[in-house]
Amino acid sequence: MASPKQGDSVLRAGPLEVRFEEKTVLADDRPLMLTVREFQILTALVARAERIVSREDLYGAVWKQKMREHDRSVDVYVSKVRTKLEDALPHWSYIQTHIGFGYCFSPRPAAD
């Protein structure tokens, strides 16, 4: 899957569709209910698809400030987004954790 280009308004990854301009996400053509912060986390990862994004970089992209020491906000929100994606699309895996490095949006069918 290629990273979305500047100006792209929709990204499709398997049965997931992220509509940037509309600020909506569809899973199998059904709306996926995300909070504003969850949507921001997802789109920050999608914009850097197939690349590991550090917690600090995600925090800066979403909260627009430097991450405080011991802040676990990124981990909490990534977990919430991952859970919602897995609940809606159980046969797909979208966000991978790279321990000590960060997170990566790398969509693929889940291993059975």
C-alpha positions in Angstrom: 0.0 0.0 0.0 1.4 3.4 -0.9 1.3 6.3 1.5 -1.4 8.9 0.7 -0.1 11.8 -1.3 -0.6 15.5 -0.3 -4.1 16.4 -1.4 -5.5 12.8 -1.4 -8.9 12.9 0.2 -9.5 9.1 0.6 -7.3 6.2 1.5 -8.5 2.7 1.0 -6.7 -0.2 2.8 -8.6 -3.5 2.4 -12.1 -2.9 3.8 -11.0 0.3 5.6 -11.6 3.7 4.1 -10.3 6.9 5.6 -12.0 10.1 4.2 -9.7 12.9 5.3 -11.8 15.8 4.2 -15.0 14.4 5.6 -13.2 13.3 8.8 -14.8 9.9 8.7 -13.7 6.3 8.6 -15.6 3.4 7.1 -15.1 -0.2 7.9 -16.8 -2.5 5.4 -18.8 0.5 4.2 -20.1 1.1 7.8 -19.1 4.2 9.8 -16.4 3.6 12.4 -17.1 5.8 15.4 -13.9 7.5 16.4 -13.4 10.5 18.7 -11.6 13.5 17.3 -8.3 12.5 19.0 -8.6 8.9 17.8 -9.2 10.2 14.2 -6.1 12.4 14.5 -4.0 9.5 15.7 -5.2 7.3 12.9 -4.7 9.9 10.2 -1.2 10.7 11.6 -0.3 7.1 11.2 -1.9 6.7 7.8 0.0 9.8 6.5 3.2 7.9 7.4 2.0 4.5 6.2 4.6 1.7 6.2 7.0 3.8 8.3 7.6 3.4 12.0 6.4 6.6 13.8 7.8 7.3 17.2 5.5 8.1 20.1 7.1 11.6 20.3 6.4 12.2 16.6 2.8 11.1 17.0 2.4 13.2 20.0 3.7 16.3 18.2 1.6 15.6 15.2 -1.6 15.3 17.2 -1.2 17.5 20.3 1.1 20.0 18.5 3.5 20.2 21.4 6.5 18.3 22.8 5.6 15.2 24.7 6.1 15.3 28.5 8.2 12.7 30.1 6.3 9.6 31.1 3.2 10.6 29.1 1.3 7.5 27.9 -1.4 9.4 25.9 -0.2 8.1 22.6 -0.2 4.5 23.8 -3.7 4.9 25.2 -5.1 6.4 22.0 -3.3 3.9 19.7 -4.8 1.1 21.8 -8.3 2.5 21.5 -8.0 2.9 17.7 -6.5 -0.5 17.3 -9.3 -2.1 19.3 -12.0 -0.3 17.3 -10.4 -1.4 14.0 -10.0 -5.0 15.2 -13.6 -5.1 16.5 -14.9 -3.7 13.2 -12.6 -5.7 10.9 -11.4 -8.8 12.8 -9.8 -10.4 9.7 -7.4 -7.4 9.3 -4.5 -6.0 11.1 -3.7 -2.3 10.7 -1.4 -0.9 13.4 1.7 -2.7 14.4 3.8 -2.0 17.5 7.5 -1.8 17.2 8.7 -2.0 20.8 11.1 0.7 21.7 10.6 2.4 18.3 6.9 3.3 17.9 3.9 2.4 15.7 3.4 1.6 12.1 0.2 1.7 9.9 0.8 -1.4 7.8 -2.5 -3.0 6.7 -2.6 -6.7 6.0 -5.0 -9.6 6.4 -4.7 -11.0 10.0 -3.0 -14.4 10.4 -5.5 -17.1 11.2 
